């Protein structure tokens, strides 16, 4: 029988619900919002991986995704694997969360400026 923690997504981030670092909390909030945007089955799988008791699965999966990100020249692997692996690993290394949040904010700002430039061309 499947237990409840594998079929429902947590509304509050599982790693650190009240982080003392606002950037770490912002990262957890960002991940929670992204999980809500994913199809239910994918989001539930990621929520399952983020549960604290799944550390033994999450760390090897994160390391394999990071390694696969570096092998992006091969057909199956891609650069998408690197940030996903880093995001998974940040559940177990909370010090990574502020850096990932700053990187995400920087990428969003660059993307917005690129879109504005592109729209202004036409």
C-alpha positions as CSV (number, residue, x, y, z in Angstrom):
1,X,0.0,0.0,0.0
2,X,1.2,3.5,-0.8
3,X,1.6,5.8,2.1
4,X,0.3,9.4,2.1
5,X,3.7,11.1,1.8
6,X,4.2,9.6,-1.7
7,X,0.8,10.7,-3.1
8,X,0.4,14.3,-1.9
9,X,2.6,17.3,-2.4
10,X,3.7,19.2,0.6
11,X,2.5,22.8,0.6
12,X,5.4,23.9,2.8
13,X,9.0,23.1,1.6
14,X,10.2,19.9,3.2
15,X,13.8,20.8,4.0
16,X,13.7,24.0,6.0
17,X,10.2,25.5,6.6
18,X,11.4,28.6,8.4
19,X,14.9,29.2,7.2
20,X,16.9,32.0,9.0
21,X,18.3,33.0,5.6
22,X,15.7,34.9,3.4
23,X,17.4,33.8,0.2
24,X,17.2,30.1,1.3
25,X,13.5,30.5,2.1
26,X,13.0,32.3,-1.3
27,X,14.6,29.3,-3.0
28,X,12.3,26.9,-1.1
29,X,9.3,29.0,-2.1
30,X,10.5,29.1,-5.7
31,X,10.7,25.3,-5.8
32,X,7.2,25.0,-4.2
33,X,5.8,27.3,-6.9
34,X,7.5,25.3,-9.7
35,X,6.2,22.0,-8.3
36,X,2.7,23.5,-8.6
37,X,3.2,24.2,-12.3
38,X,4.4,20.7,-13.1
39,X,2.0,17.9,-14.2
40,X,0.8,16.0,-11.1
41,X,2.7,12.8,-11.6
42,X,6.0,14.6,-12.2
43,X,5.5,17.0,-9.3
44,X,4.5,14.2,-7.0
45,X,7.7,12.3,-8.0
46,X,9.9,15.4,-7.2
47,X,8.0,16.0,-3.9
48,X,8.7,12.4,-3.0
49,X,12.4,12.9,-3.7
50,X,12.4,16.1,-1.6
51,X,11.1,14.3,1.5
52,X,13.8,14.2,4.2
53,X,13.6,10.4,4.5
54,X,14.6,10.0,0.8
55,X,18.1,11.4,1.3
56,X,19.6,8.0,0.3
57,X,17.9,8.3,-3.1
58,X,18.2,12.0,-3.6
59,X,22.0,12.4,-3.2
60,X,23.0,9.7,-5.7
61,X,20.3,11.0,-8.1
62,X,21.6,14.6,-7.8
63,X,25.2,13.5,-8.4
64,X,24.2,11.5,-11.4
65,X,22.3,14.5,-12.8
66,X,25.2,16.8,-12.3
67,X,27.6,14.3,-14.0
68,X,25.1,13.9,-16.9
69,X,25.0,17.7,-17.2
70,X,28.8,17.7,-17.8
71,X,28.2,15.0,-20.5
72,X,25.9,17.3,-22.5
73,X,27.8,16.6,-25.7
74,X,26.2,13.1,-25.8
75,X,22.7,12.7,-27.3
76,X,20.8,11.6,-24.2
77,X,22.4,14.0,-21.7
78,X,21.9,17.7,-21.6
79,X,22.7,20.9,-19.7
80,X,19.2,20.8,-18.2
81,X,20.5,18.0,-15.9
82,X,23.1,20.2,-14.2
83,X,20.7,22.7,-12.5
84,X,18.2,20.0,-11.6
85,X,21.0,18.0,-9.9
86,X,22.2,21.2,-8.0
87,X,18.6,21.9,-6.9
88,X,18.2,18.3,-5.6
89,X,21.6,18.5,-3.8
90,X,20.6,21.8,-2.2
91,X,18.0,19.9,-0.1
92,X,20.9,18.3,1.7
93,X,23.4,21.1,1.6
94,X,21.4,24.1,2.7
95,X,24.3,26.5,2.1
96,X,23.7,26.1,-1.6
97,X,20.2,27.5,-1.5
98,X,21.1,31.3,-1.3
99,X,23.6,30.9,-4.2
100,X,21.0,29.1,-6.3
101,X,18.4,31.7,-5.6
102,X,20.8,34.5,-6.5
103,X,21.6,32.7,-9.8
104,X,17.9,32.2,-10.5
105,X,17.2,35.9,-9.9
106,X,20.1,36.8,-12.2
107,X,18.9,34.5,-14.9
108,X,15.3,35.9,-14.7
109,X,16.6,39.5,-15.0
110,X,18.8,38.6,-18.0
111,X,15.9,36.8,-19.6
112,X,13.6,39.7,-19.1
113,X,16.1,42.1,-20.6
114,X,16.6,39.8,-23.6
115,X,12.9,39.5,-24.1
116,X,12.5,43.3,-23.9
117,X,15.3,43.8,-26.3
118,X,13.8,41.3,-28.7
119,X,10.4,42.9,-28.6
120,X,11.8,46.3,-29.1
121,X,13.6,45.3,-32.3
122,X,10.4,44.7,-34.4
